[in-house]
Amino acid sequence: MNKFTNMKKISVLGVGLVGSAIAIDLAQAFEVTAYDANKKNLERLSDVHGIKTVQADLSKPQQISRAVADADIVVNALPGFMGFATLKEIILSGKDVVDISFFPEDAFELDALAREKGVTAIVDCGVAPGMGNIVCGYHNDRMQMSDYKCYVGGLPLRRQWPFQYKAVFSPIDVIEEYTRPARFVQNGQMVVRPALSDVELMDFEPVGTLEAFNTDGLRTLMKTMNIPNMIEKTLRYPGTAEYMMVLRETGLFDKQEIEVRGQRVRPVDVASRLLFPKWKLEPGEKEFTIMRVVCEGEEQGRRVRYEYDLFDQTDEETGITSMARTTGYTCTAAVNLIAHGLYSDKGISPPEYIATSEENFQFILDYLAQRGVNYKVTRKEID
């Protein structure tokens, strides 16, 4: 008998660093087919892990609809600039989906379509956005929250001049973090500040001092949570914000074409071509994910603070990066919630929606812990 008899079929669209970790994890319990334009990405999955692979140009709608045709659930792990159009095509195909493409568009624009098609679409389901939203949604349902803060970053273990950074997810999305205006909520009002602004130094065990700066990471929380103060900041080694601001203000991240020796080019394409090879993790190079989520408010008449701390490193046995693990396994936990009938709400569901259930919240924490991704939780009563 085929080992996949009665197993749900999962199509994973995009198998880079994070998507490949998702495919490998899901293949332990489901029939997985991985789709990507990059032949090398696919060969690693098929040769080493025995996962079915298909080379496909997923920028074409017909290729997407073909890729998801036989799937029970789809994972969208494509880069952000492809994400929204891909998600729309998946929904049009009537397929339940978990999305980690982190596209800049408003996912709720597809809510009516997803409801019409009877689709459960969980979006932004990575580490941050993702796990931060899950923690926020869980506590917001159980206390009167006044403050939500999320600090998160993925960094190489070895600091190396000049960048002290390696891209642990889509590099083009890293540049987007440094250019997209950052929105946060202060005293009940939305505030917009430039990305990389309001730098503060913070200490994290066991790393030491890192700098935190504004990026546009709240995303759906801006709409779904009525919390007076909410902010997310990205963590990097000290000095990063300043030199990235220099590159940005020089115009190297601009998307508007300029003329150079008679040729029309986008500065961001030139910068990407120069930076991405330098941001690539070397074979065997270790990295880590550091994260702190803080929820404050009133609980049963007391002022309390919940703090979730994460420090996770590259898995030495498998070589899977920490960012792939922390992002990917949050995503695969959500896939399992859908697959096992634990979450079935139709329409667009950001992660904060799936976490209001005690059972689902504990399922996700346990699922991550089983894979070595452990959040340290502390509760403190405050004055």
Secondary structure, DSSP 8 states (H G I E B T S, - for coil): --TTTT--EEEEE--SHHHHHHHHHHTTTSEEEEEES-HHHHHHHHHHH--EEEE--TTSHHHHHHHHTT-SEEEE-S-HHHHHHHHHHHHHTT-EEEE----SS-GGGGHHHHHHTT-EEE-S-BBTTBHHHHHHHHHHTTSEEEEEEEEEEEEESS--TTT----SS-HHHHHHHHHS-EEEEETTEEEEE-TT-S-EEEEETTTEEEEEEE-S--TTHHHH---SEEEEEEEESTTHHHHHHHHHHHTTT--S-EEETTEEE-HHHHHHHHHHHHHS--TT--EEEEEEEEEEEEETTEEEEEEEEEEEE--TTT---HHHHHHHHHHHHHHHHHHTTS----EEE-HHHHTSSHHHHHHHHHHHHHTT---EEEEEE--
